[in-house]
Amino acid sequence: MASCNHLCILSLFVLVSISSIDVSLGARRLLDTTPPASIPTMPVIPTLPPMPSSLPTLQKPSVPPLPSLPTMPQPTFPSLTTTQPSLPKPTLPPLPSMSTLPSIPKLTLPTLPATFPTTPFFLSPPPAATSP
């Protein structure tokens, strides 16, 4: 989005710079002059030769096979024990008991009026202008 804004600003700057008086007068002067006596002729573009109907086949290069990797000796690992040592069971202290909860203060809101006063100035249309 920012690049679009920059592009718009740049195009407006170019438009203002091109539309100056000197450029307009120069363009008018070029339009008022007579065309040149002879217009140069365009050179003739040579045509390309036709493409061959079939493509030649190329030989496939012979690639030597990749060498095979030597087999590496496999390391031996020590055996792991499958039994886990037993951990003692953690015991939590008892939670404190709360016999009574603190009371929450009661919040009272003021009552809202059932009807609102009307303002005739804002609700009525303006008086019609009388024309003679």
Secondary structure as UniProt FT lines:
FT   HELIX           2..18
FT   HELIX           21..32
FT   HELIX           120..123
//
